[in-house]
Amino acid sequence: MKNSTIPNWLKQRVYLTPDRLALTFQNQKWTFKQLWDNVQQYAGKIQTLSIVKGEQIGVLVKNDPSSVMIIHALQQVGVTTVLLNNRLSVSELSFQIDDANIQHLIFHDSFREKVTSIEQECSVLKTHSISELHSLAFSEITVEDTFTLDDVCSIMYTSGTTGNPKGVQQTYGNHWWSAIGSALNMGLSDYDRWLCAVPLFHISGYSILMRSVIYGIGVSLHEHFDEKQINQELQAGSTTIISVVSSMLQRLLVDLDEGHYHPRFRCMLLGGGPAPKPLLEKCKSRNIPVVQTYGMTETSSQIVTLSPEHSLTKLGSAGKPLFPCEVMIQTSAHSSQSGNREGEILVKGPNVTIGYLNRDEANEKSFSNGWFHTGDIGYLDDEGFLYVLDRRSDLIISGGENIYPAELEGVLLSHPRIREVAVVGVPSTKWGEVPCAFIVEDEDCNDIELSEFCKQRLASYKVPKVFVRIDELPRNASQKVLRRKLKELAGKEFQSI
C-alpha cells in the first residue's frame, strides 16, 4: 500500500520494553530506555547543523556505541543515512560523497586524517566529528511517531568489484520486511542476543541494529572480529546468534579446537557467498548449528535462508526464500522455480531495493516485471531449494565449459594443509581461460600433489593449471575476497598460459 506507515521503531520499542537490554560493548550496557535517551541527545545536536529533512547524510564510523546511537539519531531527524565504508581510499569515498550529493559528513574522530583529505576533494562538504557533536548545543526535536515504509532509510554502496560502485537505496519497508522474513524463518527466543562483529556500515551489521529494535533483543557489539573473544562469549551462553562469513567461521573453528558452544547458542548465520562444503561438514560433525543464507545489499540482507530443520539434510543449500519473498532461475531458454537448471538467480520481495541512486541504466537492466536480476548463478532442486554456484562475473569459461570457482575452492579447502583459497580465471591461448588458484597454506604442499588431489575430485578441465602461494587473500570490509585484485596479480605474473 502506497505511503503506508509503521510506528517509529526505537520509540515503539522503548514504549513496549524500556528495561530490556539493548546494547552491550566491552563492559558497558544500555537498556532500550538508556539507548533512547542517548539517541535523543545526538538527534538534538544533529538538528542544530541546519540539516534539511529528507537529505542524505554521510556517516564514516566504526563499530562502537556512539555509531549505533548516531545511526538511530539520524532516523529520528528524518534524513537518509549514507553508510560509508571506512576502509576505502580518499578517492573512493570522495566519489561516493559526490555521487550521493552529501552535504554533511559525520565521522568518528579516528578518521580525522582521512576526512581532512576528503575535504580537499569535496570543497562544499561540511564535516562533523563525533567529539564536535558533543560540544554542540542541544535543540529540542519533535520526534515522528511513525516511519513511512516507502521512504529511503539508508543508502549503501556496493563493493564495486567491477566498475564504479552503485548506491543501493533501502527503504524503511525493505528493512522491516527483511526483519520479519528472518524472524518467520528462525523464530525468536526470550533470551536471544545477536553478536555483531561485522561492520555497521555493511548491510549485515546495519540489519542487526534494525532487528534489535524490531524484535526487542540485545546486540553484543564488537569493534573487531576476534575469534578468541567471540568464542568465549558463545561458550558462556550470553549470545545466541552470530552473523558470519566463511572466513570468520573457519577462524572460530580453529580457535574452538575441541571445545563446544553453550546449549543456548542456536544459530551461526552464514552468508557472504557460497560456503565450502568441507566447512559445512566439519560444523555438522561438531554439532555447530549453521544456517546458510543468501542475500546482498540490494535485498537488505538475507532473502533466501535454510530453515533449521533442513540444515543437515540440505547441506550446501542456501535454502528457500523467506516467507514474503520469491526466487526464480532464468536461463537463456526459460525461467523456472525448480528442475536443477543452472542460470541467473532472480528474486522478488518487499525487502528488495527500489533501485540504485542516480543509475537509470543500471535500474533498467536490473529489474524486469518486479524481479531483480542478482547477477549470481545457481539452480533450484526439485524441492525448490536454492544452490548458489557463483557470481556470474566470476564464472570461468574454459574451452566452452563453465567452471565455477566456488566448486574448486571447496575441493581445495578440504585439503588438510590449505587454510584459504580463491580461484580466478587467467587468459589461455588454447582454452580462452583456465583456472588459477591462490592459496594460503598451513604447511607446504607442492603443485603436483595439489593437482593430483584435485584430479581425484574434479573433471580434468576444472583442475587449476596454476597454483600461487599468497600470505593472505585480499578482502573487502565484508570479508568477501576481491577477485579483481587477484586477477590483477595474476595478470602481472602470467600474461597468457
N, C-alpha and C positions, 0 to 999 in steps of 0.2 A: 504494500500500500504506500503510495507516494506521500512523503513528508510525515510518516508516522513517527512517533516519539517513544522514548523509554525513560524511566527515571534516571537521573544523574547517578552513575554507578557508585562512586565513592560516597556521595551524600546519602544515598539509599542504604548503603552497607552500614554506615555509621548509625543511621536510624534503627536498623534491624539488629545489629550485633556489635555495639560500640566497644565492648570489653574483650572481644576475641583478639587473639594475637594476629597482627597483620604482617609484621616485618621483623626479621632478626638479621643482624650484621655484626659479626665477631661477637662481642659480649653485650651488645645493645639490643633492646627490644622496644617495639611500639605496638600498641593496640590500634584498632581502626580509628578510635576516637583521637588518640595521640597523633596518628598519622594525619588525620583530617586537620587538626589544629596546626600542624607544621605546614601542610599544603596551603591552608588559608593564609598563613604568613607570607609564603612565597608568592602566592597569587596576588596579594595586596601590593607587594613590592614590584612585581612584574607589571601590574596595572599602571604604575607611575611612569613607565617607559614610553607612554603615548603609543601603545600598540593598538592597532585597529582590529576589531573583532572580525574573524574570518581570514586574516592574513596568515602567511606562512612564516613560522619562526624556526630558525635552525638551532639545534642543540648538539653540542660536542661534549659529551660527558662520558663517564666511565661507571662501572658497577659500584656505586656506593649509595647510601641513603639519600643524600641530597639530590641525586639524579632521579631517584624514584619520586621524590616529592615534587621536583620541578616538572616531571612528565605529567603527574596528576594536576599540578597547578595550571599548566597550560590548557588543559581541558576545561578547567573552571573559568578561565578568562575567555574561552570561546575562540581560540586560534587553532590552526593546523600545525602540528609538530612535525618538523622535518628532521628525522634522526640521521645524523652524520657519523660515518664510520671513523673513529679516532685513529685508525691505523693507516688511513690513506695519506698520500702526499699532499703538500700545499696546493699543487696544480690540480689534482683530482678533486679536492674539496672545493676549491675556487670554482671549478666547472659546475659542480652541483649547486653551489650557492647562487651563481648567476642563473643557472637553468631554472631553479625554483623561485627566482626573484625574491630571495630572502633579504629583508632589510635589517633584521635584528638577529644576532647570534648570541646565545647563552652558552658559556663554556666553563669547563672545570679549570681551576687555576693551574693545574699541572700541564695544561696545553697552551699556556700563555705564549711561549716562544713560537709555536706553530701558528697561533692566531695572529701574532704580530706580522708574520709573513703573509698570511691571508689578507690582512688589512691593506697591504701594499698592492695586492692583486684586485681586490674588490673595494674600490675607493668609497662607495656610498654606504658600505656596510657599517652598522653600529654594533659594537661588541660589548658584552657584559659578562664579567667573570662572576662566579658564584659568590666569592667573597665581597665583590662590589654590590651584589644584590642585597647582601646582609646589611650593608651600610645605608641603604635607601630608606626613605620614609615609608610608612605603611599607609596604604589608601584602602578604605573600605570598599568591598566589591559586592555587587548583587549576584549571588550565585544562581545560575539557572537550575530550575528543578528538574528539567528534562534535557535529554540529548535528542536531536533529530537523526534518525537512522541513516538518512541519505547524505548527511554532512560528512565531509572528509575529516577524519580524526588525525591521521598520520600519513606521512609520505616517507618511504624508504627506497633508496636507490639500489637497483640490482647490482650484483658484484661486478658486472661488466667484464665477463670472461671473453666476450667478443665485442669490439666497438665501444662506443661511449655508453655508460650506464644510463638506465631509464628510471625515472621516478615513479614508483608504484603508489597509486592513491588507494588508501584503505579507509573505508567509511566506518562510522560507529556500528552500523549494521553488520559490516564484514566481521569486526571483532566480536560482536555479540553472538553471531551465529557460529563463528569458529569455536567460541567457548561452549555454547550449548551443544554443538555437534560432538565435541570431545567428551563432555560430561555424559551424554547419552550413550557413548561407547564404553567409557572407562568406569563410569559411576563415580560417586563421591562417598567419602567416609568422614565421620565426625572428627577423626584425628589426622586428616590429611594435611600435609605441608609440602610445598613444592620447592625443591632446591634449584636455585638459578645460578649456574656458573657459566652460562652463555651470555654474550654481550646484550645489554639492554637495547642497544641501537639496532639489533637484529631482530627479525620477527619472532624467533624462538624465545628470546628474552622478554621482549615487549609483551608478547601474548601471555606470558606467565603473570605479569603485573595485572593485565586486564582480567584474567581468570581469577586471580586472587580476590579482587573486589566483587566480581560477579558471583563467585562461589561462596565467598566468606571464608577462605582458607589463607593460612600464612605463607609467606615467602621467606625462605632462608637464602639470603643473598650472599654470594661470594664474589670478591673483587676479581679473582683469577681462578682458573681451574688448577687445583692442587689435589692430585689423586689421593695422597695420604690423608689430608684433612677431610676430604669428602667421604672417603671410606670409613673413617672414624665416626662421622655423623650418621652414615647409613647403617653402620653396625650398632650404633647407640639407640636407634629406633625413633629419633626425633623427627625424621624426614621420611615421607612415604613415596614420593615421586621425584624423579630427576629427568631432565631432558639432556640427551647426549647425542653425539655423532660417533661414528665407528672408532675414530682415533682416540676419543675420550674413553670409550668403553674398553678398548684394548689396554689403555694405561691403568684403568681401575682394576681390571682383572689381574694384571701383572702384580700390582701392589697388594691386592687382596690375597694372592697366593692360595693357600688352603683355607682361608677364613670364610665366614658366612655373614650374610646380612641379617638384620633383625627381622623377626617374623612379620612385623608391621610394614616393612618395605614391600610395596606392591607393584611398582611399575618403573622400569627403565625405558623411557620413551625414546626410541631410537630413530633418528631422522638424518637428513643431510645427504641423502644419496643411497644407492643400492648398498646393502650390507653384505660383507663377505660371509658366505655360508659357513666356513670353518669357525668364524667368530660366534655365529648364532648357535652352532652345535656345541661349542665349548660352554656357552651360557646354559644351554639346555642340560648338559651333563652336570652342571653345578647348581641346578635349580634356581637360577637367577631369572626373575620374571622380566623378560624383554618383550616390549610391544613395538613392533616395527611400524613406521609411519611413512607416508609420502605427502609432501607438501612443499610450498615455496612462498616467497614473499607475496606473490600475486594471489595466493589463496589464504592469506592471513594466518599462516601456519598450516597444520595438517589438514588434508582433505580426504585422504584415504588412510585407514588405520586398521591393523589386525586386532580383532576383538580377543579378549583374554582366553576364551575357550578354544580358539584356533591357533594360539601361539606356538604350540608344539606340532599340531597336525599339518599346518601350512607353513612350515619353516621356510623362510626366504621370501614369502609373500608380504607385500605391503598391506594386504587385507582388502576390505571393501570400503566403498565411500561412506563417509559419515552420514548420519540419518537424513539431513536436509540436502544432500549432495548427490551428484551422478558422475559416472566416469564412462568413457567410451574409447574404443580403439579405432583409429582411422587409418586404413591402408589406401594405396592408390586406387584400389578397385571398389572398396565399400567400407562401411562403418559397422561395428558390432559391439555387443556387450558381453560376449563370451566367444569361445571357439578356438582359443590358442593361436590366433593370428597376430603376428608381430606388426606393430605400426605405431603411429604417434598417439600419445595419450592426450585425450581431450577431457576437460572437466567442466562441470556446471554446478552452481550453487550460490546461496546468498552470502557466502564468505569470499567469493571471487571478486577481485578488484573491479572497480568501474572503469579502469583504464589507466594508461600511462600519462603522466603530466606532459603536456606540450608535444605529444607524439602521435599526431593523427594517422600517419602512415603505418606506424607500428600497431596502433589500435585496430586499423582496418585489417591487417594481416593476422592479428592475434585472436580476433573474435568473429564468430560466424553463428548466427541463429542462437545466440545465447551461450554457445560453447566457447571455452578458452583453449587455445592451442598451446600446450605446455612446451613443445619442443623436445619432450622426452620420448624415449622409445620403450615399449613394454607390450605385454599381452595379458588378456584375461583368460583364465582357465575355464573349464566347462561349468564350474560352480560360480563364476563371476569374481574370483579373487585376482587382484592385480599383481603382476610381477613386473618390476621395473628393471629394464635391461641397461639403459644408459641414456645420457644426453644425446640427442640427435647430432649435435655439433661435435661430440666426442667419437662418433662412430668411425671405425677404420674400415675402408673398403679396399680389400686386397685381392687383386685378380678377379674382381666381380663378386667376391664373397664378403658378407658382412661380419665384422669382428667387433664384439662388444668388450671394451677394456675391463668393465666390471667383472666379467666372467674370468678373464685371465688373472686379474688381481686376486680373485677369490681362490684360485688354484695356487698361486704363488704364496699367498698368505698361509696356506695350510702346510707349507714347508717349515720345519721346526727352527730353522736358523734365519728366517726372514721376519723382520718386525713390521715393516711398512713397504708398500709397493704402489706404484702408479704406472699405468701403461698409456702410451700415446702412439699415434701413427707417425712414421717418418717416411720421406719420399723414397721410392724404389723405381729404378729404371725399368725393371722387369714386371713388377706387380702393381705399380701405381703407389701403393703404400704398404708398409709392413709394420708389425707391432714392435715397439721398443719399450723395455721395462726398466724403470728407475726403481732401485731397491735400496732399502735401509736394512743392513744386516746386523744380527746379534753376533754371529760368527761367520768367518769367511766360508764361502761356497763358490766353486768355480763355475764358469759358464756351461761347460759340458754337462756337469751334474744337474744344473738347473734346467737345461734344455731337455735332458732325458726325463727329469721329473715331470715336466710339462707334457712331453710326448705320451706319457702313460695316461694322461688325464684329458688331453685335448686333441682335436684334429690337427694334423701337421701344419695346415696353413695358419692356425691360430697361435702356434708356438712363437714367442718373441724371438726375433732374429738378432736382437742386440740387448745386452744387459749392462746397465750403467749403475755403478755404485754412487751413492749420494749420502751426505751426512744427515740431511733432513729434507723432507718434501716441502716445497713452498705451499703455503696455505693462506686463505683469506681469513677475515675475522670470525667467520662462522665455521672455521676449520675445514672448509672444503679445499681439496687440492686444486691449485692453479695450474691446470694442464697447459695453458698457453705459455707459461714460463718454462715448463718442461720442453714444450715444442721449440721454444727459442733456444734453449740449451742444446737440445738435440740437433737443431739446425746449424749451430756453431761447430758441433763435433762431427756431424755426418751430413755432408751435402746431399748425397744420394747413395743408396745401397744396391 
